Amino acid sequence: MKLRKNLWLIAILIFIIVLSGVVYVFTRPQKDSAITNQNVVQNSSSKQSGKRKVAKDGAVMQTSNKNIATRVIKNGTKINIVVGDKKIPATLNDSKSSKQLISMLPYTVKVSRYTHDYCGVMNDPLRYDEKDVHYGWLNGDIDFARDANYFTILFKDEDESEQFGDQINLGKVDGDLSQISSLDSEVDMKIELAK
């Protein structure tokens, strides 16, 4: 009788351990892009503060042409993103982070292609104002991710992006987004002032 009771206890413990492993596998965050490695917050900050800031909050946007950046920047600093012999025009905003990046130009960063972006680690973090930190992006955005010093250019999936935090918008790509999405899987991006 005692042996039977011990076998039942062992069986229950094994069941609990197996169940814990299954729950972990189905609830862990997936890694399909460099941005995924950033803060994927389970809405805890929005419960405390009411509403979290997202990329579209306060943004001037165009929605008529899905082939170009959603964000519109009327005044800003014109730059080129140079990859090999290709020059991709872009505009930086006047945030603290963008101004620091401008002071560093020309600047080169090695980036890799992921599901919805090109992303690479900057040597040093950019300064930023806390008010500029948000969740998500708009297609065509050039962002700095503060949690891992990522320089990133995001070319799709803005509708699914608000799960990714620690974003600071630097600006946006000018022209057709296929200029970015068609690049090789790993490239050096040289950022320079437009002439």
Backbone as a printed PyTorch tensor [residue, N CA C, xyz], in Angstrom:
tensor([[[  0.8210,  -1.1970,   0.0000],
         [  0.0000,   0.0000,   0.0000],
         [  0.8610,   1.2550,   0.0000]],

        [[  1.9090,   1.2340,   0.8480],
         [  2.8000,   2.3890,   0.9330],
         [  3.5320,   2.5900,  -0.3910]],

        [[  3.9460,   1.5030,  -1.0500],
         [  4.6230,   1.5700,  -2.3350],
         [  3.7090,   2.1630,  -3.3980]],

        [[  2.4700,   1.7690,  -3.3570],
         [  1.4930,   2.2930,  -4.3110],
         [  1.3150,   3.8000,  -4.1290]],

        [[  1.2590,   4.2590,  -2.8950],
         [  1.1180,   5.6820,  -2.5880],
         [  2.3330,   6.4640,  -3.0970]],

        [[  3.5430,   5.9130,  -2.8780],
         [  4.7710,   6.5660,  -3.3640],
         [  4.8050,   6.6420,  -4.8910]],

        [[  4.3390,   5.5880,  -5.5630],
         [  4.2910,   5.6040,  -7.0250],
         [  3.3490,   6.6990,  -7.5430]],

        [[  2.2250,   6.8640,  -6.8580],
         [  1.2980,   7.9280,  -7.2380],
         [  1.9370,   9.3040,  -7.0530]],

        [[  2.6390,   9.5030,  -5.9770],
         [  3.3100,  10.7900,  -5.7480],
         [  4.3680,  11.0510,  -6.8160]],

        [[  5.1250,  10.0300,  -7.1670],
         [  6.1440,  10.1770,  -8.2140],
         [  5.4820,  10.4970,  -9.5450]],

        [[  4.3870,   9.8200,  -9.8600],
         [  3.6700,  10.0770, -11.1180],
         [  3.1490,  11.5050, -11.1680]],

        [[  2.6260,  12.0070, -10.0790],
         [  2.1070,  13.3810, -10.0230],
         [  3.2430,  14.3870, -10.2040]],

        [[  4.3870,  14.1470,  -9.5470],
         [  5.5360,  15.0450,  -9.7040],
         [  6.0280,  15.0730, -11.1450]],

        [[  6.1080,  13.9110, -11.7990],
         [  6.5360,  13.8530, -13.1950],
         [  5.5510,  14.6220, -14.0750]],

        [[  4.2550,  14.4620, -13.8250],
         [  3.2380,  15.1740, -14.5830],
         [  3.3990,  16.6950, -14.4380]],

        [[  3.6370,  17.1660, -13.2300],
         [  3.8110,  18.6060, -12.9800],
         [  5.0480,  19.1290, -13.7110]],

        [[  6.1330,  18.3880, -13.6890],
         [  7.3710,  18.8110, -14.3690],
         [  7.1490,  18.8840, -15.8760]],

        [[  6.5200,  17.8710, -16.4510],
         [  6.2450,  17.8660, -17.8970],
         [  5.3200,  19.0180, -18.2620]],

        [[  4.2740,  19.2390, -17.4850],
         [  3.3410,  20.3280, -17.7430],
         [  4.0380,  21.6820, -17.6810]],

        [[  4.9430,  21.8790, -16.7440],
         [  5.7040,  23.1290, -16.6460],
         [  6.5230,  23.3700, -17.9030]],

        [[  7.1470,  22.3320, -18.4170],
         [  7.9360,  22.4560, -19.6450],
         [  7.0790,  22.8200, -20.8390]],

        [[  5.9030,  22.2350, -20.9620],
         [  4.9890,  22.5400, -22.0710],
         [  4.5240,  23.9840, -21.9830]],

        [[  4.1580,  24.4370, -20.8040],
         [  3.7300,  25.8250, -20.6250],
         [  4.8480,  26.7750, -21.0150]],

        [[  6.0750,  26.5010, -20.6090],
         [  7.2050,  27.3680, -20.9680],
         [  7.3870,  27.4540, -22.4770]],

        [[  7.3410,  26.3310, -23.1790],
         [  7.5590,  26.3130, -24.6290],
         [  6.5280,  27.1690, -25.3480]],

        [[  5.2730,  27.1200, -24.9080],
         [  4.2230,  27.8410, -25.6060],
         [  4.0610,  29.2880, -25.1650]],

        [[  4.7200,  29.7140, -24.1240],
         [  4.5700,  31.0930, -23.6580],
         [  5.8220,  31.9330, -23.7900]],

        [[  6.9640,  31.3580, -24.1810],
         [  8.1810,  32.1560, -24.3070],
         [  8.1010,  33.0370, -25.5460]],

        [[  8.7660,  34.2300, -25.5590],
         [  8.7670,  35.1070, -26.7230],
         [  9.4980,  34.4470, -27.8910]],

        [[  8.9960,  34.6880, -29.1100],
         [  9.6350,  34.1730, -30.3130],
         [ 10.6820,  35.1610, -30.7980]],

        [[ 11.7220,  34.6790, -31.5160],
         [ 12.8090,  35.5280, -31.9900],
         [ 12.8220,  35.5110, -33.5160]],

        [[ 12.0620,  36.4340, -34.1550],
         [ 12.0660,  36.4730, -35.6110],
         [ 12.7220,  37.7390, -36.1400]],

        [[ 13.2910,  38.5550, -35.2760],
         [ 13.9910,  39.7490, -35.7240],
         [ 14.8640,  40.2730, -34.6070]],

        [[ 15.7400,  41.1810, -34.9640],
         [ 16.5980,  41.7810, -33.9440],
         [ 15.7730,  42.5670, -32.9420]],

        [[ 14.7240,  43.2090, -33.4020],
         [ 13.8770,  43.9860, -32.5080],
         [ 13.2110,  43.0740, -31.4910]],

        [[ 12.9290,  41.8240, -31.8430],
         [ 12.3010,  40.8990, -30.9150],
         [ 13.1360,  40.7290, -29.6630]],

        [[ 14.4510,  40.8900, -29.7650],
         [ 15.3080,  40.7300, -28.6020],
         [ 15.1800,  41.8880, -27.6330]],

        [[ 14.4750,  42.9320, -28.0350],
         [ 14.2850,  44.0710, -27.1630],
         [ 13.1790,  43.7820, -26.1620]],

        [[ 12.8080,  44.7980, -25.3860],
         [ 11.7530,  44.6640, -24.3990],
         [ 10.4340,  44.2890, -25.0580]],

        [[  9.9850,  43.0990, -24.8600],
         [  8.6500,  42.6970, -25.2750],
         [  7.8390,  42.6950, -23.9880]],

        [[  7.2040,  43.8150, -23.7210],
         [  6.5270,  44.0170, -22.4450],
         [  5.0940,  43.5090, -22.5420]],

        [[  4.6440,  42.8160, -21.5450],
         [  3.3180,  42.2230, -21.5230],
         [  2.2910,  43.2170, -20.9950]],

        [[  2.3310,  44.4180, -21.4690],
         [  1.3360,  45.4310, -21.1430],
         [  1.3540,  45.8710, -19.6830]],

        [[  2.3940,  45.5260, -18.9210],
         [  2.4180,  45.8960, -17.5120],
         [  2.5500,  47.4040, -17.3290]],

        [[  3.3420,  48.0660, -18.1900],
         [  3.4990,  49.5120, -18.0230],
         [  2.2140,  50.2440, -18.3790]],

        [[  1.4580,  49.7340, -19.3520],
         [  0.2210,  50.4160, -19.7080],
         [ -0.8260,  50.2710, -18.6040]],

        [[ -0.7840,  49.1660, -17.8340],
         [ -1.7300,  49.0020, -16.7320],
         [ -1.4300,  50.0070, -15.6270]],

        [[ -0.1430,  50.3270, -15.4340],
         [  0.2200,  51.2550, -14.3730],
         [ -0.0270,  52.7040, -14.7760]],

        [[  0.2940,  53.0550, -16.0390],
         [  0.1980,  54.4600, -16.4210],
         [ -1.0470,  54.7670, -17.2380]],

        [[ -1.8710,  53.7740, -17.5310],
         [ -3.0680,  54.0270, -18.3080],
         [ -2.8680,  53.7070, -19.7690]],

        [[ -1.9990,  54.4480, -20.4370],
         [ -1.7610,  54.2400, -21.8620],
         [ -0.2930,  54.4470, -22.1560]],

        [[  0.2830,  53.5340, -22.9190],
         [  1.6830,  53.6860, -23.2840],
         [  1.7960,  54.4240, -24.6100]],

        [[  2.9040,  55.1160, -24.7920],
         [  3.1410,  55.8910, -26.0020],
         [  3.5330,  54.9450, -27.1320]],

        [[  2.9400,  55.1610, -28.3130],
         [  3.2510,  54.3520, -29.4910],
         [  3.7390,  55.2660, -30.6110]],

        [[  4.3210,  54.6760, -31.6480],
         [  4.9690,  55.4340, -32.7210],
         [  4.0430,  56.4260, -33.4180]],

        [[  2.7750,  56.0840, -33.5570],
         [  1.8710,  56.9730, -34.2800],
         [  1.3630,  58.1460, -33.4410]],

        [[  1.5570,  58.1030, -32.1180],
         [  1.1070,  59.2050, -31.2670],
         [  1.8090,  60.5040, -31.6620]],

        [[  1.0380,  61.4670, -32.0890],
         [  1.5840,  62.7730, -32.4450],
         [  2.2960,  62.8260, -33.7910]],

        [[  2.3350,  61.7130, -34.5160],
         [  3.0450,  61.6810, -35.7990],
         [  2.1710,  62.2400, -36.9100]],

        [[  2.8160,  62.9310, -37.8530],
         [  2.1500,  63.3230, -39.0950],
         [  2.3410,  62.1340, -40.0290]],

        [[  1.2190,  61.6200, -40.5830],
         [  1.3130,  60.3920, -41.3630],
         [  0.5960,  60.5320, -42.7020]],

        [[  1.0860,  59.7600, -43.6660],
         [  0.3720,  59.6040, -44.9290],
         [ -0.0540,  58.1390, -45.0000]],

        [[ -1.2230,  57.8860, -45.5390],
         [ -1.7090,  56.5130, -45.6310],
         [ -2.1240,  56.1380, -47.0520]],

        [[ -1.9190,  57.0150, -48.0050],
         [ -2.3780,  56.7520, -49.3710],
         [ -1.4170,  55.8880, -50.1820]],

        [[ -0.1320,  55.8700, -49.8330],
         [  0.8560,  55.1160, -50.6110],
         [  1.6320,  54.1960, -49.6800]],

        [[  1.3510,  52.8950, -49.7420],
         [  2.0000,  51.9090, -48.8690],
         [  3.4510,  51.6340, -49.2550]],

        [[  3.8970,  52.1440, -50.4090],
         [  5.2690,  51.9080, -50.8780],
         [  6.2720,  52.9050, -50.3150]],

        [[  5.7710,  53.9550, -49.6540],
         [  6.6730,  54.9530, -49.0730],
         [  6.4430,  55.0140, -47.5650]],

        [[  7.3200,  55.7250, -46.8820],
         [  7.2350,  55.8260, -45.4190],
         [  5.8810,  56.3830, -44.9900]],

        [[  5.3580,  55.8360, -43.9180],
         [  4.1010,  56.3220, -43.3480],
         [  4.3110,  57.6870, -42.6950]],

        [[  5.4410,  57.8360, -42.0000],
         [  5.7360,  59.0870, -41.2870],
         [  6.0750,  60.1940, -42.2740]],

        [[  5.5860,  61.3910, -42.0010],
         [  5.9080,  62.5700, -42.8040],
         [  6.7030,  63.5220, -41.9150]],

        [[  7.8730,  63.9490, -42.4050],
         [  8.6840,  64.9460, -41.6890],
         [  8.8300,  66.1330, -42.6180]],

        [[  8.2100,  67.2570, -42.2450],
         [  8.2300,  68.4400, -43.1170],
         [  9.5730,  69.1440, -43.0870]],

        [[ 10.1070,  69.3360, -41.9170],
         [ 11.4180,  69.9740, -41.7810],
         [ 12.3360,  68.9720, -41.1010]],

        [[ 13.5250,  68.8980, -41.5590],
         [ 14.4740,  67.9720, -40.9640],
         [ 15.7930,  68.0750, -41.6950]],

        [[ 16.7110,  67.2410, -41.3140],
         [ 18.0380,  67.2180, -41.9300],
         [ 18.0800,  66.1030, -42.9610]],

        [[ 18.3820,  66.4690, -44.1980],
         [ 18.4610,  65.4990, -45.2940],
         [ 19.7840,  64.7490, -45.2040]],

        [[ 19.6840,  63.4160, -45.2930],
         [ 20.8650,  62.5660, -45.2610],
         [ 20.7820,  61.5660, -46.4140]],

        [[ 21.8770,  60.8780, -46.6350],
         [ 21.8940,  59.7300, -47.5330],
         [ 22.3680,  58.5280, -46.7340]],

        [[ 21.7560,  57.4060, -47.0240],
         [ 22.2140,  56.1260, -46.4830],
         [ 22.8940,  55.4410, -47.6580]],

        [[ 24.1890,  55.2710, -47.5550],
         [ 24.9780,  54.7480, -48.6740],
         [ 25.2960,  53.2810, -48.4170]],

        [[ 24.9010,  52.4440, -49.3770],
         [ 25.1910,  51.0120, -49.3280],
         [ 25.8030,  50.6640, -50.6820]],

        [[ 27.1160,  50.4010, -50.6800],
         [ 27.8140,  50.1650, -51.9500],
         [ 27.7280,  51.4090, -52.8140]],

        [[ 27.2130,  51.2670, -54.0240],
         [ 27.0680,  52.4270, -54.9040],
         [ 25.6450,  52.9840, -54.8870]],

        [[ 24.8150,  52.4950, -53.9810],
         [ 23.4200,  52.9420, -53.8760],
         [ 23.3030,  54.0170, -52.8000]],

        [[ 22.6400,  55.1470, -53.1360],
         [ 22.3660,  56.2200, -52.1700],
         [ 20.8670,  56.2800, -51.9230]],

        [[ 20.4890,  56.0820, -50.6840],
         [ 19.0780,  56.0990, -50.3070],
         [ 18.8200,  57.3810, -49.5180]],

        [[ 17.9790,  58.2780, -50.0490],
         [ 17.7070,  59.5210, -49.3360],
         [ 16.8250,  59.2910, -48.1060]],

        [[ 17.0610,  60.0800, -47.0850],
         [ 16.2790,  59.9830, -45.8510],
         [ 16.2750,  61.3520, -45.1780]],

        [[ 15.4220,  61.5000, -44.1830],
         [ 15.3240,  62.7490, -43.4160],
         [ 15.3650,  62.4140, -41.9320]],

        [[ 16.2270,  63.1080, -41.1970],
         [ 16.2740,  62.9670, -39.7440],
         [ 15.4620,  64.0810, -39.1060]],

        [[ 14.8020,  63.7790, -37.9960],
         [ 14.0460,  64.7910, -37.2620],
         [ 14.9950,  65.6040, -36.3790]],

        [[ 14.4280,  66.4500, -35.5230],
         [ 15.2950,  67.3070, -34.6870],
         [ 15.3160,  66.8620, -33.2240]],

        [[ 15.1690,  65.5700, -32.9820],
         [ 15.2460,  65.0560, -31.6140],
         [ 16.6820,  65.1150, -31.1060]],

        [[ 16.8440,  64.9780, -29.7970],
         [ 18.1760,  64.9590, -29.1880],
         [ 19.0250,  63.8330, -29.7920]],

        [[ 18.4240,  62.6680, -30.0040],
         [ 19.1500,  61.5250, -30.5690],
         [ 19.6030,  61.8040, -31.9980]],

        [[ 18.7210,  62.3760, -32.7970],
         [ 19.0660,  62.6880, -34.1920],
         [ 20.1770,  63.7270, -34.2650]],

        [[ 20.0920,  64.7230, -33.4030],
         [ 21.1380,  65.7620, -33.3980],
         [ 22.4950,  65.1550, -33.0480]],

        [[ 22.5160,  64.2160, -32.1030],
         [ 23.7820,  63.5660, -31.7750],
         [ 24.2850,  62.7500, -32.9570]],

        [[ 23.3900,  62.0110, -33.6190],
         [ 23.7940,  61.2320, -34.7860],
         [ 24.3520,  62.1490, -35.8690]],

        [[ 23.7100,  63.2750, -36.1110],
         [ 24.1820,  64.2330, -37.1170],
         [ 25.5930,  64.7000, -36.7800]],

        [[ 25.8720,  64.9290, -35.4910],
         [ 27.2110,  65.3830, -35.0900],
         [ 28.2720,  64.3030, -35.3210]],

        [[ 27.8450,  63.0480, -35.4900],
         [ 28.7700,  61.9280, -35.6820],
         [ 29.0170,  61.6060, -37.1640]],

        [[ 28.2590,  62.2520, -38.0520],
         [ 28.3410,  61.9100, -39.4790],
         [ 29.6470,  62.3510, -40.0940]],

        [[ 30.1750,  61.5810, -41.0520],
         [ 29.6330,  60.3160, -41.5490],
         [ 29.8430,  59.1980, -40.5350]],

        [[ 28.8690,  58.2810, -40.4880],
         [ 28.8750,  57.1810, -39.5320],
         [ 28.5020,  55.8980, -40.2690]],

        [[ 29.2430,  54.8360, -40.0110],
         [ 28.9700,  53.5560, -40.6620],
         [ 28.5960,  52.5170, -39.6150]],

        [[ 27.5590,  51.7620, -39.9200],
         [ 27.1070,  50.6910, -39.0330],
         [ 26.8220,  49.4510, -39.8830]],

        [[ 27.2660,  48.3070, -39.4080],
         [ 26.9850,  47.0260, -40.0840],
         [ 25.6100,  46.5610, -39.6240]],

        [[ 24.7270,  46.2990, -40.6010],
         [ 23.3680,  45.8790, -40.2870],
         [ 23.0530,  44.5460, -40.9600]],

        [[ 22.1130,  43.8520, -40.3660],
         [ 21.6280,  42.5810, -40.9130],
         [ 20.1320,  42.6860, -41.1480]],

        [[ 19.6600,  41.9450, -42.1330],
         [ 18.2300,  41.9380, -42.4360],
         [ 17.5140,  40.9370, -41.5360]],

        [[ 16.3620,  41.3730, -41.0210],
         [ 15.4830,  40.5240, -40.2430],
         [ 14.0940,  40.5860, -40.8720]],

        [[ 13.1030,  40.0780, -40.2060],
         [ 11.7640,  39.9760, -40.7770],
         [ 11.2200,  41.3070, -41.2860]],

        [[ 11.3690,  42.3590, -40.5140],
         [ 10.7650,  43.6420, -40.8790],
         [ 11.7400,  44.8130, -40.8180]],

        [[ 13.0330,  44.5340, -40.6940],
         [ 13.9750,  45.6360, -40.5330],
         [ 15.3930,  45.2370, -40.9060]],

        [[ 16.2230,  46.2630, -41.0280],
         [ 17.6850,  46.0980, -41.0240],
         [ 18.1430,  46.6780, -39.7050]],

        [[ 19.0160,  45.9610, -39.0330],
         [ 19.3640,  46.3510, -37.6790],
         [ 20.8270,  46.0370, -37.4030]],

        [[ 21.5070,  46.9670, -36.7160],
         [ 22.8780,  46.7500, -36.3070],
         [ 23.1620,  47.4770, -35.0050]],

        [[ 24.1700,  47.0230, -34.2990],
         [ 24.5190,  47.6100, -33.0060],
         [ 25.4760,  48.7770, -33.2150]],

        [[ 25.1370,  49.9190, -32.6230],
         [ 26.0020,  51.0970, -32.6680],
         [ 27.0920,  50.9520, -31.6070]],

        [[ 28.2560,  51.5350, -31.8750],
         [ 29.3630,  51.4610, -30.9150],
         [ 29.0140,  52.1120, -29.5860]],

        [[ 28.3390,  53.2390, -29.6340],
         [ 27.9730,  53.9760, -28.4250],
         [ 26.4920,  54.3090, -28.4690]],

        [[ 25.8300,  54.3470, -27.3210],
         [ 24.4090,  54.6920, -27.3100],
         [ 24.1990,  56.1680, -27.6370]],

        [[ 23.0520,  56.4730, -28.2220],
         [ 22.6730,  57.8640, -28.4600],
         [ 21.9490,  58.3960, -27.2310]],

        [[ 22.1490,  59.6660, -26.9410],
         [ 21.3770,  60.3140, -25.8670],
         [ 19.9350,  60.4590, -26.3600]],

        [[ 19.0010,  60.5250, -25.4370],
         [ 17.6010,  60.6720, -25.8260],
         [ 16.8240,  61.3340, -24.7080]],

        [[ 15.6800,  61.8980, -25.0730],
         [ 14.7290,  62.4140, -24.0930],
         [ 13.7260,  61.3090, -23.8180]],

        [[ 13.3970,  61.1240, -22.5630],
         [ 12.4490,  60.0620, -22.1770],
         [ 11.1130,  60.2200, -22.9140]],

        [[ 10.7180,  61.4480, -23.2110],
         [  9.4440,  61.6880, -23.9040],
         [  9.4350,  61.1280, -25.3190]],

        [[ 10.6120,  60.8570, -25.8890],
         [ 10.6970,  60.3340, -27.2520],
         [ 10.6500,  58.8060, -27.3180]],

        [[ 10.6690,  58.1400, -26.1750],
         [ 10.6620,  56.6740, -26.1490],
         [  9.2280,  56.1860, -26.3710]],

        [[  9.0690,  55.1960, -27.2440],
         [  7.7410,  54.6850, -27.5590],
         [  7.7960,  53.2090, -27.9460]],

        [[  6.6310,  52.6500, -28.1250],
         [  6.4720,  51.2850, -28.6110],
         [  6.1850,  51.3280, -30.1100]],

        [[  6.6940,  50.3380, -30.8370],
         [  6.3600,  50.1790, -32.2420],
         [  7.0820,  51.1290, -33.1690]],

        [[  6.6660,  51.0770, -34.4310],
         [  7.2410,  51.9320, -35.4710],
         [  6.2160,  52.1420, -36.5650]],

        [[  6.5290,  53.0630, -37.4530],
         [  5.7820,  53.2430, -38.6910],
         [  6.6860,  52.7640, -39.8150]],

        [[  6.1130,  52.1860, -40.8550],
         [  6.9280,  51.6950, -41.9660],
         [  7.7750,  52.8320, -42.5330]],

        [[  9.0550,  52.5490, -42.7370],
         [  9.9830,  53.5640, -43.2360],
         [ 10.7310,  54.2990, -42.1400]],

        [[ 10.4200,  54.0070, -40.8890],
         [ 11.0860,  54.6990, -39.7750],
         [ 12.5550,  54.2990, -39.6570]],

        [[ 13.3520,  55.2600, -39.2500],
         [ 14.7270,  55.0290, -38.8230],
         [ 14.6920,  55.2230, -37.3130]],

        [[ 15.0370,  54.1940, -36.5650],
         [ 14.9200,  54.2380, -35.1080],
         [ 16.2300,  53.8760, -34.4280]],

        [[ 16.3230,  54.2960, -33.1780],
         [ 17.3640,  53.8520, -32.2630],
         [ 16.6370,  53.0950, -31.1540]],

        [[ 17.0880,  51.8930, -30.8460],
         [ 16.5000,  51.1140, -29.7550],
         [ 17.4490,  51.1930, -28.5650]],

        [[ 17.0120,  51.8280, -27.5090],
         [ 17.9000,  52.1620, -26.3960],
         [ 18.3590,  50.9590, -25.5880]],

        [[ 17.6120,  49.8700, -25.6140],
         [ 17.9750,  48.7470, -24.7490],
         [ 19.1500,  47.9390, -25.2700]],

        [[ 19.5060,  48.1100, -26.5540],
         [ 20.6300,  47.3370, -27.0940],
         [ 21.4720,  48.1520, -28.0710]],

        [[ 21.3190,  49.4580, -28.0700],
         [ 22.0610,  50.3500, -28.9720],
         [ 21.8700,  49.9800, -30.4430]],

        [[ 20.6480,  49.5610, -30.7980],
         [ 20.3500,  49.2110, -32.1760],
         [ 20.0800,  50.4440, -33.0260]],

        [[ 20.7290,  50.5030, -34.1870],
         [ 20.3240,  51.4130, -35.2550],
         [ 19.4900,  50.5550, -36.1860]],

        [[ 18.2850,  50.9750, -36.4970],
         [ 17.4080,  50.1220, -37.2870],
         [ 16.5770,  50.9240, -38.2790]],

        [[ 16.3710,  50.3270, -39.4460],
         [ 15.4810,  50.8890, -40.4530],
         [ 14.3780,  49.8610, -40.6700]],

        [[ 13.1550,  50.2710, -40.3930],
         [ 12.0110,  49.3680, -40.3800],
         [ 11.1750,  49.5830, -41.6400]],

        [[ 10.9810,  48.5330, -42.4200],
         [ 10.3180,  48.7080, -43.7090],
         [  8.9520,  48.0290, -43.8190]],

        [[  8.5220,  47.2710, -42.8010],
         [  7.1700,  46.6870, -42.8650],
         [  6.6890,  46.2740, -41.4750]],

        [[  5.4460,  45.8200, -41.4240],
         [  4.7910,  45.2810, -40.2220],
         [  4.4790,  46.3150, -39.1450]],

        [[  4.2290,  47.5640, -39.5350],
         [  3.9020,  48.5690, -38.5170],
         [  2.6490,  48.1940, -37.7290]],

        [[  1.7000,  47.4910, -38.3560],
         [  0.4550,  47.1260, -37.6670],
         [  0.6740,  46.1140, -36.5460]],

        [[  1.8030,  45.4270, -36.5640],
         [  2.0990,  44.4170, -35.5490],
         [  3.2250,  44.8570, -34.6110]],

        [[  3.6270,  46.1120, -34.6870],
         [  4.8700,  46.5370, -34.0450],
         [  4.7520,  47.0120, -32.6010]],

        [[  3.5590,  47.2610, -32.1250],
         [  3.4300,  47.9060, -30.8110],
         [  3.7900,  47.0080, -29.6400]],

        [[  4.1460,  45.7610, -29.8910],
         [  4.6160,  44.8840, -28.8190],
         [  6.0840,  45.1330, -28.5000]],

        [[  6.7900,  45.8880, -29.3670],
         [  8.2190,  46.1260, -29.2030],
         [  8.4550,  47.5100, -28.6210]],

        [[  9.1410,  47.5730, -27.4830],
         [  9.3620,  48.8450, -26.8060],
         [ 10.7600,  49.3910, -26.9930]],

        [[ 11.0580,  50.4640, -26.2570],
         [ 12.3670,  51.1150, -26.2150],
         [ 12.7890,  51.7280, -27.5400]],

        [[ 11.8370,  52.1590, -28.3620],
         [ 12.1310,  52.7650, -29.6570],
         [ 12.2120,  54.2870, -29.5340]],

        [[ 13.1600,  54.8610, -30.2660],
         [ 13.2730,  56.3140, -30.3710],
         [ 13.3920,  56.6320, -31.8530]],

        [[ 12.4400,  57.3750, -32.3890],
         [ 12.4740,  57.6770, -33.8120],
         [ 13.5140,  58.7460, -34.1120]],

        [[ 14.3390,  58.4550, -35.1210],
         [ 15.3610,  59.3910, -35.5930],
         [ 14.9260,  60.1010, -36.8650]],

        [[ 14.0790,  59.4470, -37.6510],
         [ 13.6700,  60.0100, -38.9280],
         [ 12.9890,  58.9550, -39.7730]],

        [[ 13.0970,  59.1270, -41.1110],
         [ 12.4310,  58.1940, -42.0170],
         [ 13.1240,  58.1790, -43.3670]],

        [[ 12.9010,  57.0770, -44.0720],
         [ 13.4290,  56.9040, -45.4200],
         [ 12.5740,  57.7420, -46.3740]],

        [[ 13.2050,  58.4060, -47.3300],
         [ 12.4800,  59.1350, -48.3690],
         [ 12.4190,  58.2480, -49.6120]],

        [[ 11.3120,  58.2400, -50.2950],
         [ 11.1960,  57.4330, -51.5100],
         [ 10.6630,  56.0480, -51.2230]],

        [[ 10.7530,  55.1900, -52.2270],
         [ 10.1840,  53.8480, -52.1790],
         [ 10.9210,  52.9660, -51.1700]],

        [[ 10.1780,  52.2730, -50.3280],
         [ 10.7680,  51.4220, -49.2860],
         [ 11.4720,  50.1890, -49.8520]],

        [[ 11.2210,  49.8720, -51.1180],
         [ 11.9250,  48.7390, -51.7310],
         [ 13.4160,  49.0250, -51.8470]],

        [[ 13.8030,  50.3060, -51.7750],
         [ 15.2350,  50.6470, -51.7580],
         [ 15.9270,  49.9950, -50.5650]],

        [[ 15.1940,  49.8870, -49.4620],
         [ 15.7310,  49.2740, -48.2450],
         [ 15.4860,  47.7720, -48.2520]],

        [[ 14.2670,  47.3600, -48.4900],
         [ 13.9090,  45.9420, -48.3570],
         [ 14.6220,  45.0380, -49.3610]],

        [[ 15.1760,  45.6170, -50.4270],
         [ 15.8410,  44.8010, -51.4540],
         [ 17.3590,  44.6790, -51.2490]],

        [[ 17.8810,  45.2240, -50.1620],
         [ 19.3210,  45.1450, -49.9060],
         [ 19.7270,  43.7130, -49.5450]],

        [[ 21.0170,  43.4320, -49.6250],
         [ 21.5320,  42.1130, -49.2410],
         [ 21.2660,  41.8440, -47.7580]],

        [[ 21.4680,  40.6190, -47.3390],
         [ 21.1350,  40.2270, -45.9710],
         [ 22.0470,  40.8510, -44.9150]],

        [[ 23.2600,  41.2310, -45.2910],
         [ 24.1740,  41.9060, -44.3590],
         [ 24.9430,  42.9600, -45.1380]],

        [[ 24.8640,  44.2100, -44.6880],
         [ 25.5080,  45.3180, -45.4110],
         [ 26.0840,  46.3250, -44.4250]],

        [[ 27.0500,  47.1060, -44.9250],
         [ 27.5310,  48.2730, -44.1900],
         [ 26.7190,  49.4660, -44.6740]],

        [[ 26.1180,  50.1990, -43.7420],
         [ 25.3750,  51.4120, -44.0750],
         [ 26.1780,  52.6070, -43.6240]],

        [[ 26.5250,  53.4580, -44.5690],
         [ 27.2080,  54.7030, -44.2510],
         [ 26.1570,  55.8060, -44.2720]],

        [[ 26.0310,  56.5130, -43.1650],
         [ 25.0700,  57.5980, -43.0550],
         [ 25.8440,  58.8910, -43.1970]],

        [[ 25.4330,  59.7220, -44.1380],
         [ 26.1420,  60.9830, -44.3890],
         [ 25.1480,  62.0860, -44.6870]],

        [[ 25.5740,  63.3170, -44.4770],
         [ 24.7360,  64.4530, -44.8260],
         [ 24.5620,  64.4860, -46.3450]],

        [[ 23.3530,  64.8380, -46.7680],
         [ 23.0980,  64.9710, -48.2120],
         [ 23.7510,  66.2540, -48.6920]],

        [[ 24.2730,  66.2100, -49.9020],
         [ 24.9550,  67.4000, -50.4630],
         [ 24.0440,  68.1610, -51.3710]]])
